[in-house]
Amino acid sequence: MFGEKITKTISIDGMHCMHCAKKIEDTLKGIKEVKSVKVILEDKKAEVILKSEINDDILKEAIENLGYTVLEIIC
């Protein structure tokens, strides 16, 4: 539907500080389909708003290449 936001919540293991959160946020923002990212360190998750649909594996791989573990992606 037009104007509907595509949101994904990603549970991430291995984030321990704001530097970790910023590194993940910057990496996800570098993906062209990503509109915005909010990493919540306390909850160990990232809330991603997309411009267009994207395969979850692309998001997972981007985070895991940084050394973190993606536990789940909720659409």
PQR file of N, CA, C, O and H, with PARSE charges and radii, in Angstrom:
ATOM      1  N   MET A   1       0.840  -1.192   0.000 -0.4000 1.5000
ATOM      2  CA  MET A   1       0.000   0.000   0.000 -0.0000 2.0000
ATOM      3  C   MET A   1       0.877   1.244   0.000  0.5500 1.7000
ATOM      4  O   MET A   1       1.896   1.289   0.690 -0.5500 1.4000
ATOM      5  N   PHE A   2       0.490   2.240  -0.760 -0.4000 1.5000
ATOM      6  CA  PHE A   2       1.294   3.452  -0.879 -0.0000 2.0000
ATOM      7  C   PHE A   2       1.419   4.153   0.475  0.5500 1.7000
ATOM      8  O   PHE A   2       0.436   4.293   1.203 -0.5500 1.4000
ATOM      9  H   PHE A   2      -0.338   2.203  -1.321  0.4000 1.0000
ATOM     10  N   GLY A   3       2.643   4.593   0.807 -0.4000 1.5000
ATOM     11  CA  GLY A   3       2.870   5.325   2.036 -0.0000 2.0000
ATOM     12  C   GLY A   3       3.059   4.447   3.264  0.5500 1.7000
ATOM     13  O   GLY A   3       3.374   4.941   4.346 -0.5500 1.4000
ATOM     14  H   GLY A   3       3.442   4.479   0.216  0.4000 1.0000
ATOM     15  N   GLU A   4       2.866   3.148   3.093 -0.4000 1.5000
ATOM     16  CA  GLU A   4       3.027   2.245   4.220 -0.0000 2.0000
ATOM     17  C   GLU A   4       4.520   2.026   4.474  0.5500 1.7000
ATOM     18  O   GLU A   4       5.291   1.789   3.544 -0.5500 1.4000
ATOM     19  H   GLU A   4       2.610   2.747   2.214  0.4000 1.0000
ATOM     20  N   LYS A   5       4.913   2.108   5.744 -0.4000 1.5000
ATOM     21  CA  LYS A   5       6.312   1.914   6.087 -0.0000 2.0000
ATOM     22  C   LYS A   5       6.609   0.421   6.225  0.5500 1.7000
ATOM     23  O   LYS A   5       5.806  -0.343   6.761 -0.5500 1.4000
ATOM     24  H   LYS A   5       4.287   2.301   6.499  0.4000 1.0000
ATOM     25  N   ILE A   6       7.770   0.031   5.734 -0.4000 1.5000
ATOM     26  CA  ILE A   6       8.255  -1.329   5.943 -0.0000 2.0000
ATOM     27  C   ILE A   6       9.231  -1.235   7.115  0.5500 1.7000
ATOM     28  O   ILE A   6      10.267  -0.578   7.017 -0.5500 1.4000
ATOM     29  H   ILE A   6       8.422   0.651   5.299  0.4000 1.0000
ATOM     30  N   THR A   7       8.897  -1.891   8.213 -0.4000 1.5000
ATOM     31  CA  THR A   7       9.726  -1.839   9.409 -0.0000 2.0000
ATOM     32  C   THR A   7      10.179  -3.235   9.785  0.5500 1.7000
ATOM     33  O   THR A   7       9.400  -4.187   9.743 -0.5500 1.4000
ATOM     34  H   THR A   7       8.055  -2.425   8.292  0.4000 1.0000
ATOM     35  N   LYS A   8      11.442  -3.347  10.152 -0.4000 1.5000
ATOM     36  CA  LYS A   8      11.978  -4.612  10.643 -0.0000 2.0000
ATOM     37  C   LYS A   8      12.686  -4.344  11.958  0.5500 1.7000
ATOM     38  O   LYS A   8      13.391  -3.346  12.105 -0.5500 1.4000
ATOM     39  H   LYS A   8      12.075  -2.574  10.187  0.4000 1.0000
ATOM     40  N   THR A   9      12.492  -5.245  12.914 -0.4000 1.5000
ATOM     41  CA  THR A   9      13.182  -5.164  14.191 -0.0000 2.0000
ATOM     42  C   THR A   9      14.173  -6.319  14.242  0.5500 1.7000
ATOM     43  O   THR A   9      13.801  -7.480  14.073 -0.5500 1.4000
ATOM     44  H   THR A   9      11.919  -6.056  12.795  0.4000 1.0000
ATOM     45  N   ILE A  10      15.425  -5.988  14.475 -0.4000 1.5000
ATOM     46  CA  ILE A  10      16.493  -6.983  14.456 -0.0000 2.0000
ATOM     47  C   ILE A  10      17.055  -7.138  15.870  0.5500 1.7000
ATOM     48  O   ILE A  10      17.543  -6.171  16.456 -0.5500 1.4000
ATOM     49  H   ILE A  10      15.727  -5.045  14.613  0.4000 1.0000
ATOM     50  N   SER A  11      16.984  -8.355  16.416 -0.4000 1.5000
ATOM     51  CA  SER A  11      17.593  -8.650  17.714 -0.0000 2.0000
ATOM     52  C   SER A  11      19.054  -9.010  17.475  0.5500 1.7000
ATOM     53  O   SER A  11      19.367  -9.873  16.656 -0.5500 1.4000
ATOM     54  H   SER A  11      16.588  -9.140  15.940  0.4000 1.0000
ATOM     55  N   ILE A  12      19.951  -8.330  18.208 -0.4000 1.5000
ATOM     56  CA  ILE A  12      21.389  -8.460  17.970 -0.0000 2.0000
ATOM     57  C   ILE A  12      22.104  -8.826  19.265  0.5500 1.7000
ATOM     58  O   ILE A  12      21.898  -8.190  20.298 -0.5500 1.4000
ATOM     59  H   ILE A  12      19.697  -7.629  18.874  0.4000 1.0000
ATOM     60  N   ASP A  13      22.942  -9.851  19.201 -0.4000 1.5000
ATOM     61  CA  ASP A  13      23.753 -10.242  20.353 -0.0000 2.0000
ATOM     62  C   ASP A  13      25.180  -9.744  20.135  0.5500 1.7000
ATOM     63  O   ASP A  13      25.692  -9.772  19.016 -0.5500 1.4000
ATOM     64  H   ASP A  13      23.110 -10.367  18.361  0.4000 1.0000
ATOM     65  N   GLY A  14      25.809  -9.293  21.204 -0.4000 1.5000
ATOM     66  CA  GLY A  14      27.202  -8.873  21.127 -0.0000 2.0000
ATOM     67  C   GLY A  14      27.429  -7.382  21.227  0.5500 1.7000
ATOM     68  O   GLY A  14      28.576  -6.938  21.277 -0.5500 1.4000
ATOM     69  H   GLY A  14      25.393  -9.270  22.113  0.4000 1.0000
ATOM     70  N   MET A  15      26.349  -6.584  21.257 -0.4000 1.5000
ATOM     71  CA  MET A  15      26.503  -5.128  21.432 -0.0000 2.0000
ATOM     72  C   MET A  15      26.714  -4.840  22.921  0.5500 1.7000
ATOM     73  O   MET A  15      25.936  -5.271  23.772 -0.5500 1.4000
ATOM     74  H   MET A  15      25.418  -6.944  21.215  0.4000 1.0000
ATOM     75  N   HIS A  16      27.795  -4.095  23.209 -0.4000 1.5000
ATOM     76  CA  HIS A  16      28.084  -3.813  24.611 -0.0000 2.0000
ATOM     77  C   HIS A  16      28.227  -2.327  24.929  0.5500 1.7000
ATOM     78  O   HIS A  16      28.253  -1.942  26.098 -0.5500 1.4000
ATOM     79  H   HIS A  16      28.426  -3.745  22.517  0.4000 1.0000
ATOM     80  N   CYS A  17      28.319  -1.493  23.898 -0.4000 1.5000
ATOM     81  CA  CYS A  17      28.552  -0.074  24.159 -0.0000 2.0000
ATOM     82  C   CYS A  17      27.973   0.769  23.024  0.5500 1.7000
ATOM     83  O   CYS A  17      27.499   0.236  22.021 -0.5500 1.4000
ATOM     84  H   CYS A  17      28.298  -1.806  22.948  0.4000 1.0000
ATOM     85  N   MET A  18      28.015   2.065  23.193 -0.4000 1.5000
ATOM     86  CA  MET A  18      27.489   2.974  22.173 -0.0000 2.0000
ATOM     87  C   MET A  18      28.309   2.895  20.878  0.5500 1.7000
ATOM     88  O   MET A  18      27.777   3.113  19.789 -0.5500 1.4000
ATOM     89  H   MET A  18      28.399   2.498  24.008  0.4000 1.0000
ATOM     90  N   HIS A  19      29.590   2.585  21.000 -0.4000 1.5000
ATOM     91  CA  HIS A  19      30.417   2.428  19.796 -0.0000 2.0000
ATOM     92  C   HIS A  19      29.890   1.270  18.952  0.5500 1.7000
ATOM     93  O   HIS A  19      29.804   1.378  17.729 -0.5500 1.4000
ATOM     94  H   HIS A  19      30.022   2.407  21.885  0.4000 1.0000
ATOM     95  N   CYS A  20      29.536   0.165  19.605 -0.4000 1.5000
ATOM     96  CA  CYS A  20      28.953  -0.986  18.895 -0.0000 2.0000
ATOM     97  C   CYS A  20      27.669  -0.562  18.187  0.5500 1.7000
ATOM     98  O   CYS A  20      27.477  -0.845  17.004 -0.5500 1.4000
ATOM     99  H   CYS A  20      29.605   0.077  20.599  0.4000 1.0000
ATOM    100  N   ALA A  21      26.804   0.111  18.916 -0.4000 1.5000
ATOM    101  CA  ALA A  21      25.517   0.536  18.370 -0.0000 2.0000
ATOM    102  C   ALA A  21      25.712   1.470  17.172  0.5500 1.7000
ATOM    103  O   ALA A  21      25.017   1.336  16.165 -0.5500 1.4000
ATOM    104  H   ALA A  21      26.960   0.340  19.877  0.4000 1.0000
ATOM    105  N   LYS A  22      26.641   2.402  17.274 -0.4000 1.5000
ATOM    106  CA  LYS A  22      26.903   3.363  16.201 -0.0000 2.0000
ATOM    107  C   LYS A  22      27.452   2.659  14.964  0.5500 1.7000
ATOM    108  O   LYS A  22      27.088   2.998  13.838 -0.5500 1.4000
ATOM    109  H   LYS A  22      27.206   2.511  18.092  0.4000 1.0000
ATOM    110  N   LYS A  23      28.324   1.682  15.176 -0.4000 1.5000
ATOM    111  CA  LYS A  23      28.911   0.931  14.058 -0.0000 2.0000
ATOM    112  C   LYS A  23      27.815   0.183  13.291  0.5500 1.7000
ATOM    113  O   LYS A  23      27.813   0.171  12.060 -0.5500 1.4000
ATOM    114  H   LYS A  23      28.620   1.407  16.091  0.4000 1.0000
ATOM    115  N   ILE A  24      26.892  -0.436  14.018 -0.4000 1.5000
ATOM    116  CA  ILE A  24      25.785  -1.154  13.384 -0.0000 2.0000
ATOM    117  C   ILE A  24      24.867  -0.176  12.655  0.5500 1.7000
ATOM    118  O   ILE A  24      24.458  -0.421  11.520 -0.5500 1.4000
ATOM    119  H   ILE A  24      26.894  -0.427  15.018  0.4000 1.0000
ATOM    120  N   GLU A  25      24.551   0.933  13.320 -0.4000 1.5000
ATOM    121  CA  GLU A  25      23.673   1.948  12.722 -0.0000 2.0000
ATOM    122  C   GLU A  25      24.261   2.484  11.419  0.5500 1.7000
ATOM    123  O   GLU A  25      23.560   2.574  10.411 -0.5500 1.4000
ATOM    124  H   GLU A  25      24.884   1.132  14.242  0.4000 1.0000
ATOM    125  N   ASP A  26      25.534   2.838  11.438 -0.4000 1.5000
ATOM    126  CA  ASP A  26      26.174   3.384  10.245 -0.0000 2.0000
ATOM    127  C   ASP A  26      26.216   2.363   9.107  0.5500 1.7000
ATOM    128  O   ASP A  26      26.026   2.715   7.943 -0.5500 1.4000
ATOM    129  H   ASP A  26      26.104   2.765  12.257  0.4000 1.0000
ATOM    130  N   THR A  27      26.463   1.109   9.447 -0.4000 1.5000
ATOM    131  CA  THR A  27      26.518   0.055   8.433 -0.0000 2.0000
ATOM    132  C   THR A  27      25.153  -0.149   7.784  0.5500 1.7000
ATOM    133  O   THR A  27      25.055  -0.246   6.561 -0.5500 1.4000
ATOM    134  H   THR A  27      26.617   0.823  10.393  0.4000 1.0000
ATOM    135  N   LEU A  28      24.101  -0.213   8.595 -0.4000 1.5000
ATOM    136  CA  LEU A  28      22.758  -0.416   8.055 -0.0000 2.0000
ATOM    137  C   LEU A  28      22.312   0.784   7.219  0.5500 1.7000
ATOM    138  O   LEU A  28      21.645   0.616   6.198 -0.5500 1.4000
ATOM    139  H   LEU A  28      24.181  -0.134   9.589  0.4000 1.0000
ATOM    140  N   LYS A  29      22.676   1.987   7.645 -0.4000 1.5000
ATOM    141  CA  LYS A  29      22.317   3.192   6.880 -0.0000 2.0000
ATOM    142  C   LYS A  29      23.000   3.209   5.517  0.5500 1.7000
ATOM    143  O   LYS A  29      22.545   3.903   4.607 -0.5500 1.4000
ATOM    144  H   LYS A  29      23.218   2.124   8.474  0.4000 1.0000
ATOM    145  N   GLY A  30      24.080   2.458   5.367 -0.4000 1.5000
ATOM    146  CA  GLY A  30      24.791   2.392   4.099 -0.0000 2.0000
ATOM    147  C   GLY A  30      24.117   1.502   3.063  0.5500 1.7000
ATOM    148  O   GLY A  30      24.543   1.470   1.909 -0.5500 1.4000
ATOM    149  H   GLY A  30      24.449   1.895   6.106  0.4000 1.0000
ATOM    150  N   ILE A  31      23.072   0.780   3.457 -0.4000 1.5000
ATOM    151  CA  ILE A  31      22.334  -0.073   2.534 -0.0000 2.0000
ATOM    152  C   ILE A  31      21.273   0.785   1.846  0.5500 1.7000
ATOM    153  O   ILE A  31      20.490   1.461   2.514 -0.5500 1.4000
ATOM    154  H   ILE A  31      22.725   0.806   4.395  0.4000 1.0000
ATOM    155  N   LYS A  32      21.245   0.759   0.512 -0.4000 1.5000
ATOM    156  CA  LYS A  32      20.411   1.706  -0.242 -0.0000 2.0000
ATOM    157  C   LYS A  32      18.922   1.606   0.059  0.5500 1.7000
ATOM    158  O   LYS A  32      18.217   2.610  -0.039 -0.5500 1.4000
ATOM    159  H   LYS A  32      21.880   0.209  -0.031  0.4000 1.0000
ATOM    160  N   GLU A  33      18.418   0.426   0.422 -0.4000 1.5000
ATOM    161  CA  GLU A  33      16.991   0.270   0.705 -0.0000 2.0000
ATOM    162  C   GLU A  33      16.584   0.794   2.086  0.5500 1.7000
ATOM    163  O   GLU A  33      15.395   0.920   2.380 -0.5500 1.4000
ATOM    164  H   GLU A  33      18.991  -0.390   0.501  0.4000 1.0000
ATOM    165  N   VAL A  34      17.578   1.098   2.932 -0.4000 1.5000
ATOM    166  CA  VAL A  34      17.308   1.537   4.304 -0.0000 2.0000
ATOM    167  C   VAL A  34      17.038   3.033   4.340  0.5500 1.7000
ATOM    168  O   VAL A  34      17.838   3.835   3.858 -0.5500 1.4000
ATOM    169  H   VAL A  34      18.544   0.995   2.693  0.4000 1.0000
ATOM    170  N   LYS A  35      15.897   3.396   4.921 -0.4000 1.5000
ATOM    171  CA  LYS A  35      15.523   4.806   5.074 -0.0000 2.0000
ATOM    172  C   LYS A  35      16.076   5.370   6.375  0.5500 1.7000
ATOM    173  O   LYS A  35      16.663   6.452   6.389 -0.5500 1.4000
ATOM    174  H   LYS A  35      15.247   2.745   5.313  0.4000 1.0000
ATOM    175  N   SER A  36      15.886   4.627   7.481 -0.4000 1.5000
ATOM    176  CA  SER A  36      16.411   5.088   8.766 -0.0000 2.0000
ATOM    177  C   SER A  36      16.645   3.895   9.692  0.5500 1.7000
ATOM    178  O   SER A  36      16.074   2.819   9.516 -0.5500 1.4000
ATOM    179  H   SER A  36      15.410   3.748   7.469  0.4000 1.0000
ATOM    180  N   VAL A  37      17.504   4.128  10.684 -0.4000 1.5000
ATOM    181  CA  VAL A  37      17.867   3.085  11.640 -0.0000 2.0000
ATOM    182  C   VAL A  37      17.907   3.699  13.032  0.5500 1.7000
ATOM    183  O   VAL A  37      18.402   4.810  13.220 -0.5500 1.4000
ATOM    184  H   VAL A  37      17.968   5.002  10.827  0.4000 1.0000
ATOM    185  N   LYS A  38      17.383   2.966  13.997 -0.4000 1.5000
ATOM    186  CA  LYS A  38      17.496   3.354  15.402 -0.0000 2.0000
ATOM    187  C   LYS A  38      17.972   2.115  16.159  0.5500 1.7000
ATOM    188  O   LYS A  38      17.252   1.121  16.251 -0.5500 1.4000
ATOM    189  H   LYS A  38      16.981   2.063  13.844  0.4000 1.0000
ATOM    190  N   VAL A  39      19.186   2.183  16.699 -0.4000 1.5000
ATOM    191  CA  VAL A  39      19.726   1.070  17.472 -0.0000 2.0000
ATOM    192  C   VAL A  39      19.488   1.367  18.947  0.5500 1.7000
ATOM    193  O   VAL A  39      19.848   2.432  19.449 -0.5500 1.4000
ATOM    194  H   VAL A  39      19.771   2.991  16.624  0.4000 1.0000
ATOM    195  N   ILE A  40      18.877   0.408  19.628 -0.4000 1.5000
ATOM    196  CA  ILE A  40      18.573   0.558  21.052 -0.0000 2.0000
ATOM    197  C   ILE A  40      19.469  -0.406  21.816  0.5500 1.7000
ATOM    198  O   ILE A  40      19.181  -1.599  21.912 -0.5500 1.4000
ATOM    199  H   ILE A  40      18.584  -0.457  19.220  0.4000 1.0000
ATOM    200  N   LEU A  41      20.556   0.128  22.355 -0.4000 1.5000
ATOM    201  CA  LEU A  41      21.575  -0.680  23.017 -0.0000 2.0000
ATOM    202  C   LEU A  41      21.005  -1.478  24.183  0.5500 1.7000
ATOM    203  O   LEU A  41      21.307  -2.661  24.340 -0.5500 1.4000
ATOM    204  H   LEU A  41      20.790   1.097  22.276  0.4000 1.0000
ATOM    205  N   GLU A  42      20.177  -0.824  25.002 -0.4000 1.5000
ATOM    206  CA  GLU A  42      19.631  -1.472  26.203 -0.0000 2.0000
ATOM    207  C   GLU A  42      18.794  -2.707  25.867  0.5500 1.7000
ATOM    208  O   GLU A  42      18.798  -3.691  26.607 -0.5500 1.4000
ATOM    209  H   GLU A  42      19.932   0.137  24.874  0.4000 1.0000
ATOM    210  N   ASP A  43      18.076  -2.643  24.739 -0.4000 1.5000
ATOM    211  CA  ASP A  43      17.225  -3.759  24.312 -0.0000 2.0000
ATOM    212  C   ASP A  43      17.938  -4.694  23.345  0.5500 1.7000
ATOM    213  O   ASP A  43      17.396  -5.723  22.943 -0.5500 1.4000
ATOM    214  H   ASP A  43      18.074  -1.844  24.138  0.4000 1.0000
ATOM    215  N   LYS A  44      19.164  -4.321  22.977 -0.4000 1.5000
ATOM    216  CA  LYS A  44      19.968  -5.098  22.024 -0.0000 2.0000
ATOM    217  C   LYS A  44      19.202  -5.365  20.736  0.5500 1.7000
ATOM    218  O   LYS A  44      19.078  -6.504  20.284 -0.5500 1.4000
ATOM    219  H   LYS A  44      19.605  -3.485  23.304  0.4000 1.0000
ATOM    220  N   LYS A  45      18.688  -4.274  20.155 -0.4000 1.5000
ATOM    221  CA  LYS A  45      17.956  -4.412  18.904 -0.0000 2.0000
ATOM    222  C   LYS A  45      18.130  -3.175  18.034  0.5500 1.7000
ATOM    223  O   LYS A  45      18.525  -2.103  18.492 -0.5500 1.4000
ATOM    224  H   LYS A  45      18.789  -3.349  20.522  0.4000 1.0000
ATOM    225  N   ALA A  46      17.817  -3.373  16.762 -0.4000 1.5000
ATOM    226  CA  ALA A  46      17.825  -2.267  15.807 -0.0000 2.0000
ATOM    227  C   ALA A  46      16.455  -2.216  15.157  0.5500 1.7000
ATOM    228  O   ALA A  46      15.914  -3.242  14.745 -0.5500 1.4000
ATOM    229  H   ALA A  46      17.496  -4.244  16.390  0.4000 1.0000
ATOM    230  N   GLU A  47      15.900  -1.018  15.067 -0.4000 1.5000
ATOM    231  CA  GLU A  47      14.635  -0.806  14.372 -0.0000 2.0000
ATOM    232  C   GLU A  47      14.975  -0.149  13.045  0.5500 1.7000
ATOM    233  O   GLU A  47      15.526   0.952  13.006 -0.5500 1.4000
ATOM    234  H   GLU A  47      16.340  -0.185  15.402  0.4000 1.0000
ATOM    235  N   VAL A  48      14.642  -0.833  11.961 -0.4000 1.5000
ATOM    236  CA  VAL A  48      15.013  -0.388  10.626 -0.0000 2.0000
ATOM    237  C   VAL A  48      13.751  -0.064   9.830  0.5500 1.7000
ATOM    238  O   VAL A  48      12.834  -0.882   9.743 -0.5500 1.4000
ATOM    239  H   VAL A  48      14.194  -1.726  11.993  0.4000 1.0000
ATOM    240  N   ILE A  49      13.712   1.132   9.251 -0.4000 1.5000
ATOM    241  CA  ILE A  49      12.619   1.513   8.357 -0.0000 2.0000
ATOM    242  C   ILE A  49      13.194   1.507   6.950  0.5500 1.7000
ATOM    243  O   ILE A  49      14.219   2.130   6.675 -0.5500 1.4000
ATOM    244  H   ILE A  49      14.456   1.796   9.321  0.4000 1.0000
ATOM    245  N   LEU A  50      12.512   0.791   6.066 -0.4000 1.5000
ATOM    246  CA  LEU A  50      12.995   0.598   4.703 -0.0000 2.0000
ATOM    247  C   LEU A  50      12.238   1.443   3.691  0.5500 1.7000
ATOM    248  O   LEU A  50      11.053   1.729   3.861 -0.5500 1.4000
ATOM    249  H   LEU A  50      11.679   0.285   6.289  0.4000 1.0000
ATOM    250  N   LYS A  51      12.944   1.840   2.629 -0.4000 1.5000
ATOM    251  CA  LYS A  51      12.328   2.523   1.494 -0.0000 2.0000
ATOM    252  C   LYS A  51      11.638   1.508   0.598  0.5500 1.7000
ATOM    253  O   LYS A  51      10.608   1.791  -0.012 -0.5500 1.4000
ATOM    254  H   LYS A  51      13.907   1.608   2.490  0.4000 1.0000
ATOM    255  N   SER A  52      12.228   0.318   0.532 -0.4000 1.5000
ATOM    256  CA  SER A  52      11.673  -0.770  -0.269 -0.0000 2.0000
ATOM    257  C   SER A  52      12.040  -2.094   0.400  0.5500 1.7000
ATOM    258  O   SER A  52      12.963  -2.159   1.211 -0.5500 1.4000
ATOM    259  H   SER A  52      13.065   0.088   1.028  0.4000 1.0000
ATOM    260  N   GLU A  53      11.314  -3.129   0.051 -0.4000 1.5000
ATOM    261  CA  GLU A  53      11.546  -4.440   0.652 -0.0000 2.0000
ATOM    262  C   GLU A  53      12.965  -4.914   0.353  0.5500 1.7000
ATOM    263  O   GLU A  53      13.527  -4.625  -0.704 -0.5500 1.4000
ATOM    264  H   GLU A  53      10.564  -3.076  -0.608  0.4000 1.0000
ATOM    265  N   ILE A  54      13.528  -5.649   1.309 -0.4000 1.5000
ATOM    266  CA  ILE A  54      14.887  -6.164   1.176 -0.0000 2.0000
ATOM    267  C   ILE A  54      14.918  -7.551   1.803  0.5500 1.7000
ATOM    268  O   ILE A  54      14.187  -7.823   2.756 -0.5500 1.4000
ATOM    269  H   ILE A  54      13.071  -5.884   2.167  0.4000 1.0000
ATOM    270  N   ASN A  55      15.748  -8.411   1.278 -0.4000 1.5000
ATOM    271  CA  ASN A  55      15.901  -9.746   1.835 -0.0000 2.0000
ATOM    272  C   ASN A  55      16.558  -9.629   3.216  0.5500 1.7000
ATOM    273  O   ASN A  55      17.540  -8.906   3.383 -0.5500 1.4000
ATOM    274  H   ASN A  55      16.341  -8.190   0.503  0.4000 1.0000
ATOM    275  N   ASP A  56      16.011 -10.341   4.196 -0.4000 1.5000
ATOM    276  CA  ASP A  56      16.548 -10.300   5.560 -0.0000 2.0000
ATOM    277  C   ASP A  56      18.016 -10.709   5.608  0.5500 1.7000
ATOM    278  O   ASP A  56      18.766 -10.231   6.460 -0.5500 1.4000
ATOM    279  H   ASP A  56      15.214 -10.928   4.061  0.4000 1.0000
ATOM    280  N   ASP A  57      18.430 -11.591   4.700 -0.4000 1.5000
ATOM    281  CA  ASP A  57      19.816 -12.066   4.693 -0.0000 2.0000
ATOM    282  C   ASP A  57      20.806 -10.931   4.444  0.5500 1.7000
ATOM    283  O   ASP A  57      21.936 -10.983   4.928 -0.5500 1.4000
ATOM    284  H   ASP A  57      17.821 -11.980   4.009  0.4000 1.0000
ATOM    285  N   ILE A  58      20.398  -9.912   3.698 -0.4000 1.5000
ATOM    286  CA  ILE A  58      21.285  -8.772   3.432 -0.0000 2.0000
ATOM    287  C   ILE A  58      21.536  -8.000   4.727  0.5500 1.7000
ATOM    288  O   ILE A  58      22.670  -7.623   5.022 -0.5500 1.4000
ATOM    289  H   ILE A  58      19.480  -9.870   3.304  0.4000 1.0000
ATOM    290  N   LEU A  59      20.480  -7.769   5.489 -0.4000 1.5000
ATOM    291  CA  LEU A  59      20.625  -7.077   6.777 -0.0000 2.0000
ATOM    292  C   LEU A  59      21.454  -7.922   7.742  0.5500 1.7000
ATOM    293  O   LEU A  59      22.356  -7.418   8.413 -0.5500 1.4000
ATOM    294  H   LEU A  59      19.559  -8.076   5.250  0.4000 1.0000
ATOM    295  N   LYS A  60      21.135  -9.210   7.799 -0.4000 1.5000
ATOM    296  CA  LYS A  60      21.846 -10.127   8.703 -0.0000 2.0000
ATOM    297  C   LYS A  60      23.333 -10.170   8.368  0.5500 1.7000
ATOM    298  O   LYS A  60      24.176 -10.066   9.260 -0.5500 1.4000
ATOM    299  H   LYS A  60      20.403  -9.619   7.254  0.4000 1.0000
ATOM    300  N   GLU A  61      23.652 -10.323   7.103 -0.4000 1.5000
ATOM    301  CA  GLU A  61      25.051 -10.406   6.692 -0.0000 2.0000
ATOM    302  C   GLU A  61      25.813  -9.128   7.016  0.5500 1.7000
ATOM    303  O   GLU A  61      26.963  -9.187   7.452 -0.5500 1.4000
ATOM    304  H   GLU A  61      22.967 -10.407   6.379  0.4000 1.0000
ATOM    305  N   ALA A  62      25.186  -7.977   6.808 -0.4000 1.5000
ATOM    306  CA  ALA A  62      25.848  -6.693   7.098 -0.0000 2.0000
ATOM    307  C   ALA A  62      26.225  -6.595   8.577  0.5500 1.7000
ATOM    308  O   ALA A  62      27.310  -6.123   8.915 -0.5500 1.4000
ATOM    309  H   ALA A  62      24.252  -7.929   6.454  0.4000 1.0000
ATOM    310  N   ILE A  63      25.327  -7.041   9.455 -0.4000 1.5000
ATOM    311  CA  ILE A  63      25.579  -6.982  10.898 -0.0000 2.0000
ATOM    312  C   ILE A  63      26.592  -8.041  11.313  0.5500 1.7000
ATOM    313  O   ILE A  63      27.504  -7.761  12.091 -0.5500 1.4000
ATOM    314  H   ILE A  63      24.445  -7.425   9.181  0.4000 1.0000
ATOM    315  N   GLU A  64      26.434  -9.252  10.797 -0.4000 1.5000
ATOM    316  CA  GLU A  64      27.328 -10.336  11.205 -0.0000 2.0000
ATOM    317  C   GLU A  64      28.746 -10.142  10.669  0.5500 1.7000
ATOM    318  O   GLU A  64      29.697 -10.647  11.266 -0.5500 1.4000
ATOM    319  H   GLU A  64      25.693  -9.479  10.165  0.4000 1.0000
ATOM    320  N   ASN A  65      28.908  -9.418   9.553 -0.4000 1.5000
ATOM    321  CA  ASN A  65      30.248  -9.099   9.053 -0.0000 2.0000
ATOM    322  C   ASN A  65      30.999  -8.164  10.002  0.5500 1.7000
ATOM    323  O   ASN A  65      32.224  -8.066   9.939 -0.5500 1.4000
ATOM    324  H   ASN A  65      28.135  -9.008   9.068  0.4000 1.0000
ATOM    325  N   LEU A  66      30.265  -7.481  10.877 -0.4000 1.5000
ATOM    326  CA  LEU A  66      30.879  -6.611  11.890 -0.0000 2.0000
ATOM    327  C   LEU A  66      31.287  -7.399  13.140  0.5500 1.7000
ATOM    328  O   LEU A  66      31.967  -6.865  14.016 -0.5500 1.4000
ATOM    329  H   LEU A  66      29.270  -7.561  10.928  0.4000 1.0000
ATOM    330  N   GLY A  67      30.871  -8.674  13.222 -0.4000 1.5000
ATOM    331  CA  GLY A  67      31.224  -9.502  14.369 -0.0000 2.0000
ATOM    332  C   GLY A  67      30.114  -9.705  15.382  0.5500 1.7000
ATOM    333  O   GLY A  67      30.353 -10.251  16.459 -0.5500 1.4000
ATOM    334  H   GLY A  67      30.319  -9.108  12.510  0.4000 1.0000
ATOM    335  N   TYR A  68      28.903  -9.275  15.055 -0.4000 1.5000
ATOM    336  CA  TYR A  68      27.766  -9.448  15.957 -0.0000 2.0000
ATOM    337  C   TYR A  68      26.903 -10.606  15.466  0.5500 1.7000
ATOM    338  O   TYR A  68      27.064 -11.072  14.338 -0.5500 1.4000
ATOM    339  H   TYR A  68      28.708  -8.832  14.180  0.4000 1.0000
ATOM    340  N   THR A  69      25.995 -11.065  16.307 -0.4000 1.5000
ATOM    341  CA  THR A  69      25.113 -12.178  15.952 -0.0000 2.0000
ATOM    342  C   THR A  69      23.677 -11.684  15.865  0.5500 1.7000
ATOM    343  O   THR A  69      23.173 -11.058  16.797 -0.5500 1.4000
ATOM    344  H   THR A  69      25.864 -10.687  17.223  0.4000 1.0000
ATOM    345  N   VAL A  70      23.025 -11.963  14.754 -0.4000 1.5000
ATOM    346  CA  VAL A  70      21.604 -11.636  14.590 -0.0000 2.0000
ATOM    347  C   VAL A  70      20.810 -12.817  15.127  0.5500 1.7000
ATOM    348  O   VAL A  70      20.926 -13.935  14.625 -0.5500 1.4000
ATOM    349  H   VAL A  70      23.434 -12.471  13.996  0.4000 1.0000
ATOM    350  N   LEU A  71      20.002 -12.563  16.152 -0.4000 1.5000
ATOM    351  CA  LEU A  71      19.208 -13.620  16.760 -0.0000 2.0000
ATOM    352  C   LEU A  71      17.893 -13.834  16.019  0.5500 1.7000
ATOM    353  O   LEU A  71      17.459 -14.969  15.826 -0.5500 1.4000
ATOM    354  H   LEU A  71      19.908 -11.655  16.561  0.4000 1.0000
ATOM    355  N   GLU A  72      17.254 -12.721  15.599 -0.4000 1.5000
ATOM    356  CA  GLU A  72      16.032 -12.830  14.815 -0.0000 2.0000
ATOM    357  C   GLU A  72      15.721 -11.492  14.144  0.5500 1.7000
ATOM    358  O   GLU A  72      16.170 -10.432  14.578 -0.5500 1.4000
ATOM    359  H   GLU A  72      17.607 -11.798  15.756  0.4000 1.0000
ATOM    360  N   ILE A  73      14.943 -11.582  13.079 -0.4000 1.5000
ATOM    361  CA  ILE A  73      14.466 -10.391  12.379 -0.0000 2.0000
ATOM    362  C   ILE A  73      12.954 -10.510  12.320  0.5500 1.7000
ATOM    363  O   ILE A  73      12.409 -11.465  11.766 -0.5500 1.4000
ATOM    364  H   ILE A  73      14.578 -12.444  12.726  0.4000 1.0000
ATOM    365  N   ILE A  74      12.282  -9.516  12.904 -0.4000 1.5000
ATOM    366  CA  ILE A  74      10.822  -9.509  12.957 -0.0000 2.0000
ATOM    367  C   ILE A  74      10.329  -8.442  11.994  0.5500 1.7000
ATOM    368  O   ILE A  74      10.763  -7.291  12.045 -0.5500 1.4000
ATOM    369  H   ILE A  74      12.725  -8.740  13.354  0.4000 1.0000
ATOM    370  N   CYS A  75       9.419  -8.839  11.120 -0.4000 1.5000
ATOM    371  CA  CYS A  75       8.867  -7.903  10.139 -0.0000 2.0000
ATOM    372  C   CYS A  75       7.603  -7.255  10.676  0.5500 1.7000
ATOM    373  O   CYS A  75       6.991  -6.434   9.992 -0.5500 1.4000
ATOM    374  H   CYS A  75       9.066  -9.774  11.079  0.4000 1.0000
TER
END
